[in-house]
Amino acid sequence: MVEHELQIRVRYSETDAMGFLHHANYFVYFELGRTELLRAQGGNYRQMEESGLFMVVVSLECKYKKPARYDDLLRLQTRIQRVSAAKIVHEYRLFRDQELLCVAESTLACIDRLGNVQRIPDALRPQPEGSQD
């Protein structure tokens, strides 16, 4: 699986004084998207961290197109764009109905407890379509 979709309802505490989703909360949603994509693939961040591997954000960029508002029901698409030996790039698209609100991209690197770069675990690598694990 290289793509996952989930619904998120904008909570009041996530909005600014104008009732718009605060820009920082988009990044929280993207983390949720990455976590749920991994879970859908059969992976588990907690187990990976307990084994001594960590995914750290190297870069994160978001292009806002239209604002989300309190109580909007949003649809977040998270997709794996690329995986190298030590990095994984995700793309995000956030919608309200069919209206695109923002697009974003993150690059994460795999490190050990000492901060040394490590290979991406197999659990984070996209599985070929139709493969049975």
VMD Tcl script that builds the backbone (N, CA, C; Angstrom):
set m [mol new atoms 399]
animate dup $m
set s [atomselect $m all]
$s set {name element resname resid chain x y z} {
  {N N MET 1 A 0.844 -1.178 0.000}
  {CA C MET 1 A 0.000 0.000 0.000}
  {C C MET 1 A 0.889 1.241 0.000}
  {N N VAL 2 A 0.640 2.126 -0.923}
  {CA C VAL 2 A 1.415 3.355 -0.998}
  {C C VAL 2 A 0.560 4.591 -0.748}
  {N N GLU 3 A -0.740 4.392 -0.533}
  {CA C GLU 3 A -1.632 5.518 -0.296}
  {C C GLU 3 A -2.673 5.142 0.748}
  {N N HIS 4 A -3.036 6.119 1.548}
  {CA C HIS 4 A -4.051 5.910 2.576}
  {C C HIS 4 A -4.895 7.174 2.667}
  {N N GLU 5 A -6.147 7.007 3.039}
  {CA C GLU 5 A -7.054 8.140 3.152}
  {C C GLU 5 A -7.779 8.050 4.483}
  {N N LEU 6 A -7.955 9.195 5.142}
  {CA C LEU 6 A -8.713 9.215 6.387}
  {C C LEU 6 A -9.489 10.511 6.488}
  {N N GLN 7 A -10.530 10.473 7.313}
  {CA C GLN 7 A -11.355 11.652 7.540}
  {C C GLN 7 A -10.986 12.264 8.879}
  {N N ILE 8 A -10.996 13.589 8.905}
  {CA C ILE 8 A -10.678 14.343 10.111}
  {C C ILE 8 A -11.690 15.473 10.230}
  {N N ARG 9 A -12.287 15.616 11.413}
  {CA C ARG 9 A -13.196 16.742 11.649}
  {C C ARG 9 A -12.419 17.823 12.402}
  {N N VAL 10 A -12.468 19.048 11.910}
  {CA C VAL 10 A -11.759 20.162 12.543}
  {C C VAL 10 A -12.430 20.478 13.875}
  {N N ARG 11 A -11.642 20.384 14.941}
  {CA C ARG 11 A -12.153 20.681 16.285}
  {C C ARG 11 A -11.974 22.162 16.606}
  {N N TYR 12 A -12.798 22.668 17.486}
  {CA C TYR 12 A -12.764 24.080 17.849}
  {C C TYR 12 A -11.392 24.487 18.364}
  {N N SER 13 A -10.777 23.627 19.172}
  {CA C SER 13 A -9.470 23.948 19.762}
  {C C SER 13 A -8.352 24.030 18.718}
  {N N GLU 14 A -8.609 23.576 17.499}
  {CA C GLU 14 A -7.603 23.610 16.430}
  {C C GLU 14 A -7.696 24.874 15.574}
  {N N THR 15 A -8.650 25.739 15.889}
  {CA C THR 15 A -8.870 26.927 15.060}
  {C C THR 15 A -8.265 28.173 15.698}
  {N N ASP 16 A -8.110 29.200 14.861}
  {CA C ASP 16 A -7.613 30.485 15.356}
  {C C ASP 16 A -8.808 31.385 15.678}
  {N N ALA 17 A -8.541 32.635 15.995}
  {CA C ALA 17 A -9.600 33.567 16.399}
  {C C ALA 17 A -10.621 33.828 15.291}
  {N N MET 18 A -10.246 33.533 14.038}
  {CA C MET 18 A -11.168 33.742 12.918}
  {C C MET 18 A -11.977 32.498 12.595}
  {N N GLY 19 A -11.743 31.400 13.342}
  {CA C GLY 19 A -12.475 30.165 13.091}
  {C C GLY 19 A -11.854 29.286 12.022}
  {N N PHE 20 A -10.655 29.653 11.544}
  {CA C PHE 20 A -9.942 28.847 10.553}
  {C C PHE 20 A -9.031 27.850 11.252}
  {N N LEU 21 A -8.815 26.717 10.624}
  {CA C LEU 21 A -7.847 25.744 11.126}
  {C C LEU 21 A -6.485 26.425 11.182}
  {N N HIS 22 A -5.872 26.449 12.366}
  {CA C HIS 22 A -4.566 27.099 12.520}
  {C C HIS 22 A -3.534 26.367 11.679}
  {N N HIS 23 A -2.654 27.124 11.025}
  {CA C HIS 23 A -1.699 26.537 10.083}
  {C C HIS 23 A -0.844 25.432 10.699}
  {N N ALA 24 A -0.501 25.523 11.960}
  {CA C ALA 24 A 0.337 24.496 12.599}
  {C C ALA 24 A -0.379 23.151 12.697}
  {N N ASN 25 A -1.683 23.160 12.772}
  {CA C ASN 25 A -2.421 21.903 12.930}
  {C C ASN 25 A -2.457 21.057 11.667}
  {N N TYR 26 A -2.208 21.662 10.525}
  {CA C TYR 26 A -2.097 20.870 9.300}
  {C C TYR 26 A -0.975 19.842 9.455}
  {N N PHE 27 A 0.125 20.270 10.085}
  {CA C PHE 27 A 1.278 19.387 10.252}
  {C C PHE 27 A 0.968 18.234 11.208}
  {N N VAL 28 A 0.112 18.490 12.181}
  {CA C VAL 28 A -0.361 17.420 13.072}
  {C C VAL 28 A -1.180 16.419 12.257}
  {N N TYR 29 A -2.019 16.909 11.369}
  {CA C TYR 29 A -2.812 16.030 10.509}
  {C C TYR 29 A -1.910 15.181 9.612}
  {N N PHE 30 A -0.842 15.792 9.079}
  {CA C PHE 30 A 0.062 15.035 8.213}
  {C C PHE 30 A 0.735 13.899 8.984}
  {N N GLU 31 A 1.108 14.167 10.231}
  {CA C GLU 31 A 1.702 13.105 11.052}
  {C C GLU 31 A 0.686 11.981 11.270}
  {N N LEU 32 A -0.548 12.337 11.512}
  {CA C LEU 32 A -1.608 11.343 11.653}
  {C C LEU 32 A -1.736 10.520 10.375}
  {N N GLY 33 A -1.668 11.182 9.232}
  {CA C GLY 33 A -1.738 10.477 7.951}
  {C C GLY 33 A -0.605 9.484 7.777}
  {N N ARG 34 A 0.625 9.894 8.119}
  {CA C ARG 34 A 1.780 8.980 8.016}
  {C C ARG 34 A 1.609 7.783 8.935}
  {N N THR 35 A 1.184 8.037 10.163}
  {CA C THR 35 A 1.011 6.970 11.146}
  {C C THR 35 A -0.046 5.969 10.689}
  {N N GLU 36 A -1.166 6.474 10.187}
  {CA C GLU 36 A -2.240 5.575 9.758}
  {C C GLU 36 A -1.878 4.829 8.477}
  {N N LEU 37 A -1.095 5.443 7.603}
  {CA C LEU 37 A -0.611 4.734 6.417}
  {C C LEU 37 A 0.271 3.570 6.840}
  {N N LEU 38 A 1.187 3.814 7.764}
  {CA C LEU 38 A 2.058 2.738 8.258}
  {C C LEU 38 A 1.225 1.637 8.907}
  {N N ARG 39 A 0.243 2.017 9.717}
  {CA C ARG 39 A -0.621 1.026 10.384}
  {C C ARG 39 A -1.371 0.183 9.351}
  {N N ALA 40 A -1.859 0.841 8.295}
  {CA C ALA 40 A -2.580 0.116 7.236}
  {C C ALA 40 A -1.663 -0.853 6.502}
  {N N GLN 41 A -0.362 -0.555 6.479}
  {CA C GLN 41 A 0.619 -1.447 5.856}
  {C C GLN 41 A 1.000 -2.600 6.783}
  {N N GLY 42 A 0.519 -2.562 8.032}
  {CA C GLY 42 A 0.871 -3.601 8.992}
  {C C GLY 42 A 2.045 -3.233 9.876}
  {N N GLY 43 A 2.525 -1.994 9.761}
  {CA C GLY 43 A 3.641 -1.538 10.578}
  {C C GLY 43 A 3.178 -0.892 11.865}
  {N N ASN 44 A 4.149 -0.543 12.720}
  {CA C ASN 44 A 3.821 0.039 14.013}
  {C C ASN 44 A 5.003 0.901 14.468}
  {N N TYR 45 A 4.785 2.213 14.574}
  {CA C TYR 45 A 5.854 3.110 14.999}
  {C C TYR 45 A 6.378 2.760 16.387}
  {N N ARG 46 A 5.495 2.416 17.288}
  {CA C ARG 46 A 5.919 2.112 18.655}
  {C C ARG 46 A 6.913 0.951 18.658}
  {N N GLN 47 A 6.588 -0.108 17.936}
  {CA C GLN 47 A 7.492 -1.257 17.884}
  {C C GLN 47 A 8.817 -0.883 17.233}
  {N N MET 48 A 8.765 -0.057 16.199}
  {CA C MET 48 A 9.982 0.361 15.523}
  {C C MET 48 A 10.872 1.156 16.487}
  {N N GLU 49 A 10.274 2.077 17.253}
  {CA C GLU 49 A 11.039 2.863 18.202}
  {C C GLU 49 A 11.584 2.008 19.338}
  {N N GLU 50 A 10.791 1.030 19.780}
  {CA C GLU 50 A 11.281 0.126 20.826}
  {C C GLU 50 A 12.480 -0.675 20.342}
  {N N SER 51 A 12.559 -0.903 19.022}
  {CA C SER 51 A 13.701 -1.640 18.469}
  {C C SER 51 A 14.920 -0.730 18.275}
  {N N GLY 52 A 14.751 0.581 18.526}
  {CA C GLY 52 A 15.875 1.501 18.459}
  {C C GLY 52 A 15.964 2.326 17.192}
  {N N LEU 53 A 14.929 2.299 16.358}
  {CA C LEU 53 A 14.916 3.091 15.128}
  {C C LEU 53 A 13.868 4.193 15.243}
  {N N PHE 54 A 14.210 5.358 14.680}
  {CA C PHE 54 A 13.331 6.521 14.760}
  {C C PHE 54 A 13.264 7.207 13.405}
  {N N MET 55 A 12.088 7.750 13.091}
  {CA C MET 55 A 11.906 8.520 11.863}
  {C C MET 55 A 11.863 9.999 12.259}
  {N N VAL 56 A 12.798 10.777 11.710}
  {CA C VAL 56 A 12.865 12.202 12.028}
  {C C VAL 56 A 12.563 13.013 10.773}
  {N N VAL 57 A 11.894 14.134 10.977}
  {CA C VAL 57 A 11.539 15.004 9.867}
  {C C VAL 57 A 12.778 15.767 9.413}
  {N N VAL 58 A 13.094 15.647 8.132}
  {CA C VAL 58 A 14.213 16.354 7.526}
  {C C VAL 58 A 13.709 17.633 6.859}
  {N N SER 59 A 12.566 17.536 6.211}
  {CA C SER 59 A 11.949 18.722 5.601}
  {C C SER 59 A 10.441 18.521 5.558}
  {N N LEU 60 A 9.738 19.663 5.566}
  {CA C LEU 60 A 8.280 19.642 5.542}
  {C C LEU 60 A 7.816 20.942 4.910}
  {N N GLU 61 A 7.026 20.819 3.852}
  {CA C GLU 61 A 6.555 21.995 3.121}
  {C C GLU 61 A 5.063 21.854 2.858}
  {N N CYS 62 A 4.344 22.964 3.024}
  {CA C CYS 62 A 2.904 22.955 2.789}
  {C C CYS 62 A 2.529 24.175 1.961}
  {N N LYS 63 A 1.683 23.955 0.960}
  {CA C LYS 63 A 1.152 25.046 0.153}
  {C C LYS 63 A -0.352 25.119 0.422}
  {N N TYR 64 A -0.748 26.181 1.088}
  {CA C TYR 64 A -2.151 26.381 1.440}
  {C C TYR 64 A -2.888 27.012 0.266}
  {N N LYS 65 A -4.047 26.451 -0.063}
  {CA C LYS 65 A -4.835 26.970 -1.168}
  {C C LYS 65 A -6.117 27.637 -0.678}
  {N N LYS 66 A -6.791 26.978 0.261}
  {CA C LYS 66 A -8.033 27.510 0.837}
  {C C LYS 66 A -8.083 27.092 2.297}
  {N N PRO 67 A -8.721 27.881 3.152}
  {CA C PRO 67 A -8.744 27.539 4.572}
  {C C PRO 67 A -9.793 26.474 4.922}
  {N N ALA 68 A -9.477 25.715 5.954}
  {CA C ALA 68 A -10.463 24.823 6.567}
  {C C ALA 68 A -11.033 25.570 7.773}
  {N N ARG 69 A -12.251 25.233 8.132}
  {CA C ARG 69 A -12.929 25.930 9.231}
  {C C ARG 69 A -13.407 24.933 10.284}
  {N N TYR 70 A -13.727 25.494 11.436}
  {CA C TYR 70 A -14.273 24.691 12.524}
  {C C TYR 70 A -15.426 23.819 12.023}
  {N N ASP 71 A -15.402 22.565 12.411}
  {CA C ASP 71 A -16.424 21.552 12.142}
  {C C ASP 71 A -16.425 21.030 10.705}
  {N N ASP 72 A -15.502 21.501 9.864}
  {CA C ASP 72 A -15.390 20.927 8.518}
  {C C ASP 72 A -14.988 19.458 8.630}
  {N N LEU 73 A -15.551 18.643 7.774}
  {CA C LEU 73 A -15.129 17.252 7.655}
  {C C LEU 73 A -14.146 17.194 6.489}
  {N N LEU 74 A -12.900 16.855 6.807}
  {CA C LEU 74 A -11.825 16.860 5.820}
  {C C LEU 74 A -11.430 15.444 5.449}
  {N N ARG 75 A -10.828 15.324 4.277}
  {CA C ARG 75 A -10.321 14.044 3.798}
  {C C ARG 75 A -8.844 14.229 3.485}
  {N N LEU 76 A -8.009 13.476 4.185}
  {CA C LEU 76 A -6.565 13.562 3.993}
  {C C LEU 76 A -6.070 12.345 3.230}
  {N N GLN 77 A -5.442 12.603 2.100}
  {CA C GLN 77 A -4.775 11.539 1.338}
  {C C GLN 77 A -3.290 11.629 1.630}
  {N N THR 78 A -2.706 10.524 2.052}
  {CA C THR 78 A -1.279 10.440 2.310}
  {C C THR 78 A -0.718 9.394 1.375}
  {N N ARG 79 A 0.351 9.763 0.665}
  {CA C ARG 79 A 0.919 8.860 -0.329}
  {C C ARG 79 A 2.433 8.836 -0.188}
  {N N ILE 80 A 2.995 7.643 -0.317}
  {CA C ILE 80 A 4.450 7.521 -0.351}
  {C C ILE 80 A 4.897 7.855 -1.764}
  {N N GLN 81 A 5.732 8.872 -1.884}
  {CA C GLN 81 A 6.250 9.285 -3.187}
  {C C GLN 81 A 7.519 8.526 -3.548}
  {N N ARG 82 A 8.460 8.490 -2.594}
  {CA C ARG 82 A 9.747 7.848 -2.852}
  {C C ARG 82 A 10.300 7.257 -1.562}
  {N N VAL 83 A 11.050 6.175 -1.723}
  {CA C VAL 83 A 11.775 5.583 -0.601}
  {C C VAL 83 A 13.197 5.312 -1.073}
  {N N SER 84 A 14.159 5.827 -0.339}
  {CA C SER 84 A 15.560 5.527 -0.627}
  {C C SER 84 A 16.065 4.626 0.503}
  {N N ALA 85 A 17.341 4.414 0.555}
  {CA C ALA 85 A 17.900 3.544 1.594}
  {C C ALA 85 A 17.584 4.057 2.995}
  {N N ALA 86 A 17.631 5.388 3.185}
  {CA C ALA 86 A 17.464 5.937 4.532}
  {C C ALA 86 A 16.374 6.993 4.652}
  {N N LYS 87 A 15.708 7.347 3.545}
  {CA C LYS 87 A 14.697 8.408 3.589}
  {C C LYS 87 A 13.399 7.944 2.943}
  {N N ILE 88 A 12.331 8.564 3.409}
  {CA C ILE 88 A 11.017 8.314 2.825}
  {C C ILE 88 A 10.322 9.664 2.618}
  {N N VAL 89 A 9.741 9.850 1.435}
  {CA C VAL 89 A 9.059 11.096 1.090}
  {C C VAL 89 A 7.568 10.805 0.979}
  {N N HIS 90 A 6.771 11.599 1.707}
  {CA C HIS 90 A 5.316 11.486 1.665}
  {C C HIS 90 A 4.736 12.732 0.998}
  {N N GLU 91 A 3.619 12.540 0.321}
  {CA C GLU 91 A 2.847 13.637 -0.245}
  {C C GLU 91 A 1.480 13.616 0.423}
  {N N TYR 92 A 0.950 14.807 0.701}
  {CA C TYR 92 A -0.353 14.940 1.359}
  {C C TYR 92 A -1.244 15.838 0.522}
  {N N ARG 93 A -2.526 15.480 0.485}
  {CA C ARG 93 A -3.541 16.315 -0.145}
  {C C ARG 93 A -4.729 16.337 0.812}
  {N N LEU 94 A -5.133 17.548 1.193}
  {CA C LEU 94 A -6.236 17.713 2.126}
  {C C LEU 94 A -7.418 18.330 1.395}
  {N N PHE 95 A -8.574 17.672 1.507}
  {CA C PHE 95 A -9.787 18.090 0.803}
  {C C PHE 95 A -10.926 18.360 1.774}
  {N N ARG 96 A -11.810 19.263 1.378}
  {CA C ARG 96 A -13.141 19.407 1.971}
  {C C ARG 96 A -14.075 19.069 0.825}
  {N N ASP 97 A -14.789 17.971 0.936}
  {CA C ASP 97 A -15.539 17.415 -0.189}
  {C C ASP 97 A -14.546 17.197 -1.334}
  {N N GLN 98 A -14.767 17.811 -2.494}
  {CA C GLN 98 A -13.829 17.657 -3.613}
  {C C GLN 98 A -12.890 18.858 -3.757}
  {N N GLU 99 A -13.000 19.801 -2.843}
  {CA C GLU 99 A -12.204 21.024 -2.908}
  {C C GLU 99 A -10.834 20.814 -2.257}
  {N N LEU 100 A -9.778 21.030 -3.025}
  {CA C LEU 100 A -8.409 20.865 -2.524}
  {C C LEU 100 A -8.036 22.070 -1.669}
  {N N LEU 101 A -7.669 21.813 -0.397}
  {CA C LEU 101 A -7.323 22.889 0.528}
  {C C LEU 101 A -5.826 23.126 0.623}
  {N N CYS 102 A -5.046 22.056 0.542}
  {CA C CYS 102 A -3.598 22.214 0.587}
  {C C CYS 102 A -2.912 20.966 0.055}
  {N N VAL 103 A -1.664 21.158 -0.346}
  {CA C VAL 103 A -0.785 20.052 -0.726}
  {C C VAL 103 A 0.502 20.227 0.070}
  {N N ALA 104 A 1.094 19.110 0.452}
  {CA C ALA 104 A 2.305 19.170 1.264}
  {C C ALA 104 A 3.197 17.992 0.943}
  {N N GLU 105 A 4.447 18.110 1.382}
  {CA C GLU 105 A 5.415 17.032 1.203}
  {C C GLU 105 A 6.354 17.018 2.397}
  {N N SER 106 A 6.660 15.826 2.867}
  {CA C SER 106 A 7.627 15.683 3.955}
  {C C SER 106 A 8.679 14.661 3.571}
  {N N THR 107 A 9.880 14.869 4.093}
  {CA C THR 107 A 10.958 13.901 3.965}
  {C C THR 107 A 11.367 13.502 5.370}
  {N N LEU 108 A 11.372 12.200 5.621}
  {CA C LEU 108 A 11.792 11.672 6.914}
  {C C LEU 108 A 13.014 10.790 6.709}
  {N N ALA 109 A 13.901 10.817 7.688}
  {CA C ALA 109 A 15.088 9.969 7.653}
  {C C ALA 109 A 15.034 9.007 8.831}
  {N N CYS 110 A 15.627 7.851 8.650}
  {CA C CYS 110 A 15.676 6.834 9.695}
  {C C CYS 110 A 17.017 6.947 10.431}
  {N N ILE 111 A 16.943 7.039 11.763}
  {CA C ILE 111 A 18.151 7.104 12.585}
  {C C ILE 111 A 18.043 6.130 13.750}
  {N N ASP 112 A 19.190 5.873 14.400}
  {CA C ASP 112 A 19.181 5.069 15.620}
  {C C ASP 112 A 19.195 6.012 16.822}
  {N N ARG 113 A 19.268 5.456 18.018}
  {CA C ARG 113 A 19.224 6.255 19.250}
  {C C ARG 113 A 20.357 7.276 19.345}
  {N N LEU 114 A 21.461 7.029 18.660}
  {CA C LEU 114 A 22.611 7.935 18.697}
  {C C LEU 114 A 22.579 8.970 17.570}
  {N N GLY 115 A 21.552 8.899 16.728}
  {CA C GLY 115 A 21.428 9.846 15.634}
  {C C GLY 115 A 22.129 9.417 14.361}
  {N N ASN 116 A 22.597 8.178 14.315}
  {CA C ASN 116 A 23.249 7.659 13.119}
  {C C ASN 116 A 22.208 7.229 12.094}
  {N N VAL 117 A 22.430 7.582 10.851}
  {CA C VAL 117 A 21.505 7.223 9.774}
  {C C VAL 117 A 21.459 5.702 9.625}
  {N N GLN 118 A 20.239 5.174 9.460}
  {CA C GLN 118 A 20.012 3.744 9.320}
  {C C GLN 118 A 19.172 3.470 8.077}
  {N N ARG 119 A 19.157 2.226 7.652}
  {CA C ARG 119 A 18.292 1.824 6.532}
  {C C ARG 119 A 16.830 1.872 6.967}
  {N N ILE 120 A 15.975 2.226 6.036}
  {CA C ILE 120 A 14.529 2.225 6.293}
  {C C ILE 120 A 14.092 0.786 6.565}
  {N N PRO 121 A 13.360 0.526 7.661}
  {CA C PRO 121 A 12.869 -0.827 7.915}
  {C C PRO 121 A 11.896 -1.291 6.827}
  {N N ASP 122 A 11.864 -2.585 6.592}
  {CA C ASP 122 A 10.965 -3.139 5.578}
  {C C ASP 122 A 9.510 -2.765 5.827}
  {N N ALA 123 A 9.120 -2.632 7.113}
  {CA C ALA 123 A 7.730 -2.298 7.447}
  {C C ALA 123 A 7.313 -0.938 6.889}
  {N N LEU 124 A 8.275 -0.055 6.623}
  {CA C LEU 124 A 7.956 1.261 6.086}
  {C C LEU 124 A 8.005 1.315 4.568}
  {N N ARG 125 A 8.492 0.263 3.968}
  {CA C ARG 125 A 8.609 0.240 2.503}
  {C C ARG 125 A 7.287 -0.223 1.894}
  {N N PRO 126 A 6.858 0.433 0.834}
  {CA C PRO 126 A 5.615 0.009 0.171}
  {C C PRO 126 A 5.716 -1.443 -0.308}
  {N N GLN 127 A 4.649 -2.178 -0.109}
  {CA C GLN 127 A 4.593 -3.556 -0.569}
  {C C GLN 127 A 4.037 -3.578 -1.986}
  {N N PRO 128 A 4.598 -4.426 -2.861}
  {CA C PRO 128 A 4.051 -4.526 -4.228}
  {C C PRO 128 A 2.584 -4.920 -4.177}
  {N N GLU 129 A 1.829 -4.398 -5.123}
  {CA C GLU 129 A 0.398 -4.724 -5.214}
  {C C GLU 129 A 0.213 -6.241 -5.294}
  {N N GLY 130 A -0.721 -6.736 -4.490}
  {CA C GLY 130 A -1.044 -8.159 -4.531}
  {C C GLY 130 A -0.109 -9.027 -3.722}
  {N N SER 131 A 0.890 -8.433 -3.032}
  {CA C SER 131 A 1.809 -9.263 -2.242}
  {C C SER 131 A 1.127 -9.709 -0.965}
  {N N GLN 132 A 1.494 -10.846 -0.501}
  {CA C GLN 132 A 0.937 -11.403 0.726}
  {C C GLN 132 A 2.030 -11.442 1.780}
  {N N ASP 133 A 1.832 -10.735 2.882}
  {CA C ASP 133 A 2.812 -10.750 3.976}
  {C C ASP 133 A 2.363 -11.668 5.081}
}
mol reanalyze $m
mol bondsrecalc $m
mol representation Tube
mol addrep $m
